[in-house]
Amino acid sequence: MTIDGVSGRTSYIGSGILDLRSQLDTLTQQLASGKVSTTYAGQGSGRSLAIGLRSQLAKLDSYADTAVNVNTRIQVANLSLQRLADIGSSVKGAAVSAGSTLDNTGQTAGQKTASLGFFDSVDMLNAQSGDRYLFSGRATDTAPVAPADQIMNGNGATIAGLKTVISERKQADLGTGGLGRVTTSMGATATSVKITEDDPTGPLTAPPLPPAAQPFGLKLTGVSTAIVGASVTQPVDLPATVPPAVPAAAVSKSMSVDLGTTNPQIGDQVKFTFQLPDGTSEDVVMTATATAKTPMDANTFLIGATTAATAASLNTELGKSMSALANGPLVAASAMAAGKDFFGEPPMRVSGTPLGASTTLVAGTKANTVIWYQGETGTDSARGTAVAQVDQGITVQYGARADEQALRSQLQNVAVFAAVTTSATDPNANAQIAALNQRVAQNLATVPGTQTIQDIQADFAGAQASVKATTDRQVQTKVISQTMLDSIEGINNDEVATKILALQTALQASYQTTSKLYQMSLVKFL
């Protein structure tokens, strides 16, 4: 008879203890990690779905980060846009109400407001979010607008700023005679008065083109009168081509009035209309009077003993009125035109010496003119210069360029208003400032059909709304996906804890049983 040892029997119990110990370790690890397993292999049949869910959650997190960045950039840009809108409103109000009182620098209180607004505007357009310039289009590492002081005053002695361009244009628009490149004279008869543009002189060139009309000064638009017996000759544009029969001498554009044989009555008027460099129109209305004065009242002419004498008075007084127009409203219009020249792409400069006899505009270069906009240029939508993907198949556009119509136009008008100076001793100072105020206020007003700052803000608001709607949907999707992933990877803490307690109890019992078996012997049994 063979009697087995205790150790042989307890090996079976030991295997059970090891199995219980393994289960306890697994459950303890699950309770510590909160996961069924730390490897996909241990997740069972749900592991492939878990991999897909984790990929989806990673994408949602990435989209959420993108949405935060986009919203931050749009919010910073909107702060700049709102400040720019406030500046435009403030400067417009100053132009309307500031009056024409000049300080010791030759500027009005309204112009001082514009100067502060201009420097602030440049700062707003150079706004950054992190290291990204928001109004440079795709050139996000480049400040879009040149320094405000350089725009105004130039960069050194050879690179002109806005003030220099305004001064050059003023000289070109006034002309060498100081009357806006027009002259008044007696007409073909002793009873007629004529106004003539200072077009290029000399013979016509060979067919097909005559000499081009210069772009500066006053342009004749029309003449009218209700004086009985008087006749008018309207200005006629130079022909686009030169027929073979055209005489060799160039003919300047002119308009005239002939009083005929009958003197005008007191209060009768002759109206001359001109187009100014900025595209606006001004009328010079001459009124007949029988009251002789030295000097005559502005815009009046004396009815003489004959129509020839009356015409002579009209010619003399019209010359004075033309001088007032040229040195008043024309100066303001010239500054506005110079602003358009400077803020163009490229900027345009007066060509030739002396400036009063120049006949054309030429493109400025970086070597001689401050280039105000230094960001990315393009003909595509400014919004499309910054595109972010916020979901699968969903993108938002939130780019901007400082040279967009609304931004450029306001900066241009505010800058011109701030750049012009007038001498308090100039007899035409009030007329210049009044005309400048009127033009700035008009240009800063909303024009139907043109872009406004509010339009840009509306585009950004649309982008933000799209981001919010997408983010709200992603939050819900993430909750659902995370819940499903937790059901695959996660555990029930209470259930695992209960199992651990049960295993600990069973393991303790196994330990006690094994211990007793190891203590048994034949002697003790007998």
Stockholm file with secondary structure:
# STOCKHOLM 1.0

chainA/1-526         MTIDGVSGRTSYIGSGILDLRSQLDTLTQQLASGKVSTTYAGQGSGRSLAIGLRSQLAKLDSYADTAVNVNTRIQVANLSLQRLADIGSSVKGAAVSAGSTLDNTGQTAGQKTASLGFFDSVDMLNAQSGDRYLFSGRATDTAPVAPADQIMNGNGATIAGLKTVISERKQADLGTGGLGRVTTSMGATATSVKITEDDPTGPLTAPPLPPAAQPFGLKLTGVSTAIVGASVTQPVDLPATVPPAVPAAAVSKSMSVDLGTTNPQIGDQVKFTFQLPDGTSEDVVMTATATAKTPMDANTFLIGATTAATAASLNTELGKSMSALANGPLVAASAMAAGKDFFGEPPMRVSGTPLGASTTLVAGTKANTVIWYQGETGTDSARGTAVAQVDQGITVQYGARADEQALRSQLQNVAVFAAVTTSATDPNANAQIAALNQRVAQNLATVPGTQTIQDIQADFAGAQASVKATTDRQVQTKVISQTMLDSIEGINNDEVATKILALQTALQASYQTTSKLYQMSLVKFL
#=GR chainA/1-526 SS CCCCCHHHHHHHHHHHHHHHHHHHHHHHHHHHHSBSCSSGGGGGGGHHHHHHHHHHHHHHHHHHHHHHHHHHHHHHHHHHHHHHHHHHHHHHHHHHHSCSCCCTTSCCHHHHHHHHHHHHHHHHHTCEETTEETTBTTCTTSCSBCCHHHHHHCSSSSSBCHHHHHHHHHHHHHTTTTSSSEEEEECSSTTEEEEEECCCCSBCCSTTCCCCCCSCSCEEEEEEECCTTCEEECCCCCCSSCCTTSCSBCCCCEEEEECTTSCCCTTCEEEEEEECTTSCEEEEEEEEESCCCSSCCTTEEECCSSHHHHHHHHHHHHHHHHHHHHHTHHHHHHHHHHHHHHTSSSCEEEESSSGGGCCEEEECCTTTBCCSBCSCCCSSCGGGGSEEEEETTEEEECCCBTTSHHHHHHHHHHHHHHHCCCCTTCTTHHHHHHHHHHHHHHHHSCCTTSCCHHHHHHHHHHHHHHHHHHHHHHHHHHHHHHHHHHHHHBCCHHHHHHHHHHHHHHHHHHHHHHHHHHHCCHHHHC
#=GC SS_cons         CCCCCHHHHHHHHHHHHHHHHHHHHHHHHHHHHSBSCSSGGGGGGGHHHHHHHHHHHHHHHHHHHHHHHHHHHHHHHHHHHHHHHHHHHHHHHHHHHSCSCCCTTSCCHHHHHHHHHHHHHHHHHTCEETTEETTBTTCTTSCSBCCHHHHHHCSSSSSBCHHHHHHHHHHHHHTTTTSSSEEEEECSSTTEEEEEECCCCSBCCSTTCCCCCCSCSCEEEEEEECCTTCEEECCCCCCSSCCTTSCSBCCCCEEEEECTTSCCCTTCEEEEEEECTTSCEEEEEEEEESCCCSSCCTTEEECCSSHHHHHHHHHHHHHHHHHHHHHTHHHHHHHHHHHHHHTSSSCEEEESSSGGGCCEEEECCTTTBCCSBCSCCCSSCGGGGSEEEEETTEEEECCCBTTSHHHHHHHHHHHHHHHCCCCTTCTTHHHHHHHHHHHHHHHHSCCTTSCCHHHHHHHHHHHHHHHHHHHHHHHHHHHHHHHHHHHHHBCCHHHHHHHHHHHHHHHHHHHHHHHHHHHCCHHHHC
//
